[in-house]
Amino acid sequence: MATCFLTHAQVYPESEYAGTKYLEDQFYVGVGYNFLLQKPEDVVQRSLSYNLIAGFIKDIPINQRRNVGFGLGLGYAVNSYYTNLRASQNGDEITYTIIDLDDFRRSKFETHAIEIPVEFRWRTSTDVEYKFWRIYSGINFAYVFARSSRLVTDESSDRFKNDDIRNFQYGAYVRFGYNTWNINFYYDLSTLLNDGVVLDNGSPIEMRSFRIGLIFYIL
């Protein structure tokens, strides 16, 4: 009985996984577009609200074939959000106004963050197969170390550090694809701005990002 069981369990040739310690997908770079959700009425996006990411994820396989496991990473991200929402600073006070699209050239929020992605990983790889399907999903934690608002008109350009942008942000993501090309979906579980931030008319600003992009993995 024991001999029969061992023979049946060897789905993959022993040479493909026995004694190997191969790892996958440890460095990554990505680009995406930020869609702002839950915008106040009359707030619209314009221009390219982009996302750029790069980093390292430690691959932690948990099975013998090493195609199932976890990942723990450290990365950097820059995000820009272009809208017709104007942020103005007067002393320690920041006010927010919806402005006409013809009255300015660019108005944006910009963040630079250190990210810690924690994910569950499944793929069809072996130690000799370098083109494979993957599905990775997890939670991304981000510390925003630089945050600003900027308004550019035909006459002037105004930029300042915006402390209303949330320091700690987090969200859920799913990344899947084959070989080089992989799709990245991300949904913010935290709002872009701190709780209690409102428009000049008293309406709350509770925007959050839904991101779609491409991510590329390197060993």
C-alpha positions as CSV (number, residue, x, y, z in Angstrom):
1,M,0.0,0.0,0.0
2,A,2.8,2.4,0.9
3,T,4.6,1.8,-2.4
4,C,1.4,2.5,-4.3
5,F,0.8,5.8,-2.5
6,L,4.3,7.1,-3.2
7,T,4.1,6.3,-6.9
8,H,0.8,8.1,-7.2
9,A,2.0,11.2,-5.4
10,Q,4.8,11.9,-7.9
11,V,2.9,14.1,-10.3
12,Y,6.0,16.1,-11.2
13,P,9.4,14.4,-12.1
14,E,11.6,14.4,-9.1
15,S,14.3,16.3,-11.0
16,E,12.1,19.3,-11.3
17,Y,11.7,20.0,-7.6
18,A,13.5,17.6,-5.3
19,G,16.1,19.5,-3.2
20,T,15.6,22.8,-5.1
21,K,15.2,26.1,-3.3
22,Y,14.2,28.3,-6.2
23,L,12.4,31.6,-5.6
24,E,10.3,33.7,-7.9
25,D,9.2,37.3,-8.6
26,Q,11.3,39.2,-6.0
27,F,11.8,42.6,-7.7
28,Y,8.9,44.5,-9.3
29,V,8.1,47.7,-11.2
30,G,4.7,49.0,-12.2
31,V,2.7,51.8,-13.7
32,G,-1.0,52.5,-13.2
33,Y,-3.9,55.0,-13.4
34,N,-5.6,56.3,-10.3
35,F,-9.4,56.5,-10.6
36,L,-10.8,58.6,-7.7
37,L,-14.0,57.2,-6.2
38,Q,-16.5,58.9,-3.9
39,K,-15.6,62.4,-5.3
40,P,-17.8,65.3,-4.1
41,E,-20.4,66.4,-6.6
42,D,-18.9,68.4,-9.5
43,V,-15.4,67.2,-8.8
44,V,-14.0,65.7,-12.0
45,Q,-10.6,64.2,-12.9
46,R,-8.5,65.5,-15.7
47,S,-5.0,64.8,-17.1
48,L,-3.2,61.6,-16.2
49,S,-3.6,60.6,-12.6
50,Y,-0.6,58.2,-12.5
51,N,0.9,55.7,-10.2
52,L,4.5,54.4,-10.3
53,I,5.8,51.7,-8.1
54,A,9.1,49.7,-7.6
55,G,10.3,47.4,-4.9
56,F,11.4,44.1,-3.5
57,I,9.3,41.2,-2.2
58,K,10.7,38.3,-0.3
59,D,9.3,35.1,-1.8
60,I,8.3,32.6,1.0
61,P,7.1,29.3,-0.5
62,I,5.2,26.9,1.8
63,N,4.9,23.7,-0.3
64,Q,7.3,21.3,-1.8
65,R,6.8,22.4,-5.4
66,R,7.2,26.0,-4.2
67,N,4.4,27.4,-6.2
68,V,2.3,28.4,-3.2
69,G,3.4,30.8,-0.6
70,F,3.6,34.3,0.9
71,G,5.4,37.5,0.0
72,L,6.6,40.3,2.2
73,G,7.9,43.4,0.5
74,L,9.4,46.9,0.7
75,G,8.8,49.4,-2.0
76,Y,8.4,53.0,-3.1
77,A,5.4,54.6,-4.8
78,V,4.6,58.0,-6.3
79,N,0.9,59.0,-7.0
80,S,-0.6,62.0,-8.6
81,Y,-4.3,62.9,-8.6
82,Y,-5.4,65.6,-11.1
83,T,-8.9,67.1,-10.5
84,N,-10.6,70.5,-10.5
85,L,-10.4,70.6,-6.7
86,R,-8.2,73.6,-5.6
87,A,-6.4,73.4,-2.3
88,S,-5.3,76.8,-0.9
89,Q,-3.2,77.5,2.1
90,N,-3.6,80.5,4.4
91,G,-1.4,80.2,7.4
92,D,-2.1,76.8,9.0
93,E,-5.5,76.6,7.3
94,I,-6.1,74.7,4.1
95,T,-9.4,75.3,2.2
96,Y,-10.8,73.4,-0.8
97,T,-12.8,74.8,-3.6
98,I,-14.2,73.4,-6.8
99,I,-13.1,75.5,-9.7
100,D,-14.1,75.8,-13.4
101,L,-12.0,73.7,-15.8
102,D,-11.2,76.8,-17.8
103,D,-9.7,78.7,-14.9
104,F,-6.5,76.6,-14.5
105,R,-4.1,74.3,-16.3
106,R,-3.3,71.7,-13.6
107,S,-4.5,71.1,-10.1
108,K,-3.2,68.0,-8.3
109,F,-2.4,66.1,-5.1
110,E,0.9,64.3,-5.1
111,T,2.3,61.7,-2.7
112,H,5.5,59.8,-2.2
113,A,5.3,56.7,0.0
114,I,7.2,53.8,1.4
115,E,5.1,50.7,0.9
116,I,4.9,47.3,2.6
117,P,3.0,44.7,0.6
118,V,1.9,41.5,2.3
119,E,0.5,38.9,-0.1
120,F,-0.6,35.3,-0.7
121,R,1.0,33.8,-3.9
122,W,-0.1,31.1,-6.3
123,R,1.6,30.3,-9.6
124,T,2.1,27.4,-12.0
125,S,5.9,27.5,-11.9
126,T,8.5,24.8,-11.3
127,D,12.3,25.1,-10.9
128,V,12.7,24.7,-14.7
129,E,9.6,26.6,-15.9
130,Y,10.1,30.4,-16.2
131,K,6.9,31.3,-18.0
132,F,3.9,30.7,-15.9
133,W,0.5,31.9,-14.7
134,R,0.4,33.8,-11.3
135,I,-2.3,35.2,-9.0
136,Y,-1.0,37.3,-6.1
137,S,-3.4,39.0,-3.7
138,G,-2.8,40.9,-0.4
139,I,-2.8,44.1,1.6
140,N,-0.5,47.1,0.9
141,F,0.5,49.4,3.8
142,A,1.9,52.8,2.9
143,Y,3.6,55.6,4.8
144,V,3.4,58.9,2.9
145,F,6.6,60.8,3.6
146,A,6.0,63.6,1.1
147,R,2.6,65.1,0.2
148,S,1.8,68.2,-1.6
149,S,-0.9,70.2,-3.5
150,R,-0.2,72.2,-6.6
151,L,-2.2,74.6,-8.8
152,V,-0.9,75.9,-12.1
153,T,-2.6,78.6,-14.0
154,D,-1.6,80.7,-17.0
155,E,-0.3,83.4,-14.6
156,S,1.2,81.5,-11.7
157,S,2.2,78.2,-10.0
158,D,1.5,77.5,-6.3
159,R,2.7,74.4,-4.5
160,F,2.8,73.6,-0.8
161,K,3.1,70.7,1.7
162,N,-0.5,69.5,2.3
163,D,-0.8,68.0,5.8
164,D,-4.4,67.1,5.1
165,I,-3.3,64.1,3.0
166,R,-3.4,61.0,5.1
167,N,0.0,59.8,6.4
168,F,-0.8,56.1,6.7
169,Q,-2.8,54.6,3.8
170,Y,-3.7,51.0,3.1
171,G,-5.6,49.0,0.5
172,A,-6.3,45.6,-1.0
173,Y,-4.9,44.4,-4.3
174,V,-5.0,41.5,-6.8
175,R,-2.2,40.9,-9.4
176,F,-2.5,38.3,-12.1
177,G,-1.1,37.4,-15.4
178,Y,1.2,35.3,-17.5
179,N,5.0,35.6,-17.9
180,T,5.9,39.3,-18.3
181,W,2.5,40.9,-18.6
182,N,0.5,41.2,-15.3
183,I,-2.5,43.2,-14.4
184,N,-2.6,45.1,-11.0
185,F,-5.9,46.0,-9.4
186,Y,-5.8,48.1,-6.2
187,Y,-8.5,49.5,-4.0
188,D,-7.9,52.0,-1.2
189,L,-9.4,51.0,2.1
190,S,-8.4,54.4,3.5
191,T,-9.4,57.8,2.2
192,L,-6.8,60.1,0.5
193,L,-7.4,62.9,2.9
194,N,-7.8,62.9,6.7
195,D,-11.2,62.5,8.3
196,G,-13.1,65.7,8.7
197,V,-11.6,67.5,5.7
198,V,-14.4,69.4,3.9
199,L,-15.1,71.7,1.0
200,D,-15.6,75.4,1.5
201,N,-19.4,74.7,1.4
202,G,-19.1,72.1,4.3
203,S,-19.4,69.0,2.2
204,P,-17.0,66.2,3.2
205,I,-14.2,65.1,1.0
206,E,-13.9,61.3,1.2
207,M,-12.1,60.4,-2.0
208,R,-10.3,57.1,-2.3
209,S,-8.4,55.5,-5.2
210,F,-9.1,52.5,-7.4
211,R,-6.0,51.7,-9.4
212,I,-5.6,49.7,-12.6
213,G,-2.2,49.1,-14.0
214,L,0.6,46.8,-15.2
215,I,3.2,45.2,-13.0
216,F,6.4,43.5,-14.1
217,Y,8.3,40.9,-12.0
218,I,12.1,40.2,-12.0
219,L,13.9,37.4,-10.1
